[in-house]
Amino acid sequence: MRNRLLAAASSVLLSPVVVPAAHAAAAPTPTPAAVPCPRVTVPASAPSRPPRPSPPPAVAEDQAVGGSALATAGLVTPAGGSQPPGVTATSWLVADLDTGQVLGACGPHEHGTPASVQKLLLAAALMPRLDPQQVVTVTKEDLDIERGSSAVGLLAGGRYPVETVWLGLLLQSGNEAANVLARLGGGAEGRAGGVRAMNEFAEYLGARQTHAATPSGLDGPGQFTSAYDLALIARVCFADPTFRRYALTETHRIPAQEQLGKKGFQIQNGNPLVGRYPGALGGKTGFTSLARHTYVGAAERDGRRLVVTLLGAESRPMRGWEQGAVLLDWGFALPRDASVGRLVEPGQPTPTPTQSPSVTPPMAADPRPAADESLSDGVTGPGPLLVAAAAGVGGLVALVVRLVHRSRRRRGRLRA
């Protein structure tokens, strides 16, 4: 009897677990030659760039997120549209914040180094989690930033409302402010937990070319983003009314720290688009010697809200924000239905052709990567099937063991 039971259990354990096969991949199509992006001549006096780290290998599926036309290292514009202005940025993108339609781009999915525009990912991931009225004490470790890099002037041992720290981050690009917010939002893991939350949120958004190594955007190993990913991140930021208010704040007073004998002082908004571009909604500047100039800016005109993102620009003959401004002008001049692709929705990185136009993304209180919804009928992948199969096999084995044990006890009583 025991041998028959064990044989039955073995046959179940050795039977293959059937998992639905993935759809067969479509046959690859020949890649058309990239259309060169309009460029302006960089003056000979432009500073030399340090060696750029090698980006991770390009993945064809990731390059096509938002539409197959975006899978190019060159220029993509709507048919019949005007030629975009020449800029020094190595990659850029213009999109509609409300519909999610991409109006045009240059190398939208090409890896680039973010510099301080990465602070937008920190804001998108952690701003909904943190109480703006909470008072946080700055630590000595928070002030551990690259010498000569941008800072607000927060003091070790100083106590500041979280809202003040956010304003220091967005107005003055404070790298120590980024450390404070990442540490606070990272919980028990501290700053590392904040960076992990940033990367989880990037994955949730479908920002597949983005990986954060530092909360501030100071250069770090393996740290990259793309013009397309920055647009996904900016769209979430501008959907948050608190962020919009911060982004348009012109000045803010950093409170005095009487216990440290230090007076308060005033900071100003460092984004020139605010106050100089009609309908400006704000954005973020960035610069490191490796990344060069990076920029994200948004504006509204005639009820239409556009965002521009650019990476790897030089400051001559136009500064980064000025290049963003002329690209915004170009976007506003295009018809409202102009499109070469779209910004995917959070949690759904591969939209189907039947999806309706994008709406303002929801802001989750504690965002986490969403389950893969690519399979129908509520199946999220092979994981649940494997777990269920394992649970069934485990139950059968347990039953066999109990029966064998009961048989042995019965024979023992008979012998007695």
Beta strands, then each sheet from edge to edge (+ up, - down):
strand 1: 75-76
strand 2: 91-96
strand 3: 101-106
strand 4: 135-137
strand 5: 159-161
strand 6: 251-254
strand 7: 265-268
strand 8: 280-288
strand 9: 292-301
strand 10: 304-313
strand 11: 341-342
sheet 1: 1+ 3- 2+ 10- 9+ 8-
sheet 2: 1+ 3- 11+
sheet 3: 4+ 5-
sheet 4: 6+ 7-
end
